Structures are given as structure tokens and as C-alpha cells.
């Protein structure tokens, strides 16, 4: 697996947590980052399954 993807997932996860704590868990920014994280995690799972 590409280590850059893992690092990027961690970065987006940290950003999402920060957004959730500062703006609320249902803020547009938190939801946007959550969706982005979901996409990245799905990509990671696809890579791992091959």
C-alpha cells in the first residue's frame, strides 16, 4: 500500500476531528471532510483487496 495514502488519510481524519470539535459534528466542513475520508478509506480497501 502506498504510504502517502495512509498519511493523507490520517491528515484528513485529523482535519475532520478538528472541524467537528470547533464547528460541530454536523457543520458543512465536518460533513465534507467525513465524505472525503470515506472516499479515501474505500480507495484504501480497494487497494488492499487486490
C-alpha positions as CSV (number, residue, x, y, z in Angstrom):
1,X,0.0,0.0,0.0
2,X,1.1,3.5,-0.7
3,X,2.3,5.2,2.5
4,X,1.3,8.6,1.1
5,X,-2.3,7.4,1.0
6,X,-2.1,6.4,4.7
7,X,-0.5,9.7,5.6
8,X,-3.2,11.6,3.6
9,X,-6.0,9.6,5.4
10,X,-4.5,10.5,8.8
11,X,-4.3,14.2,7.7
12,X,-8.0,14.3,6.6
13,X,-9.0,12.4,9.7
14,X,-7.3,14.9,11.9
15,X,-8.8,17.8,10.0
16,X,-12.3,16.2,10.3
17,X,-11.9,15.8,14.1
18,X,-10.7,19.4,14.5
19,X,-13.6,20.7,12.4
20,X,-16.1,18.6,14.4
21,X,-14.7,19.9,17.7
22,X,-14.6,23.5,16.6
23,X,-17.6,23.8,14.2
24,X,-19.8,21.0,15.3
25,X,-20.3,17.5,14.0
26,X,-23.0,18.5,11.5
27,X,-21.2,21.5,10.1
28,X,-20.7,21.6,6.3
29,X,-16.9,21.4,6.7
30,X,-17.1,18.4,9.0
31,X,-19.5,16.6,6.7
32,X,-17.4,17.4,3.6
33,X,-14.3,16.1,5.3
34,X,-16.2,13.0,6.5
35,X,-17.2,12.2,2.9
36,X,-13.7,12.8,1.7
37,X,-12.4,10.4,4.4
38,X,-15.0,7.8,3.4
39,X,-13.8,8.0,-0.2
40,X,-10.1,7.6,0.8
41,X,-10.9,4.7,3.1
42,X,-12.8,3.0,0.3
43,X,-9.9,3.5,-2.0
44,X,-7.5,2.0,0.6
45,X,-9.8,-1.0,1.0
46,X,-9.9,-1.4,-2.8
47,X,-6.1,-1.3,-3.0
48,X,-5.8,-3.8,-0.1
49,X,-8.2,-6.3,-1.7
50,X,-6.3,-6.5,-4.9
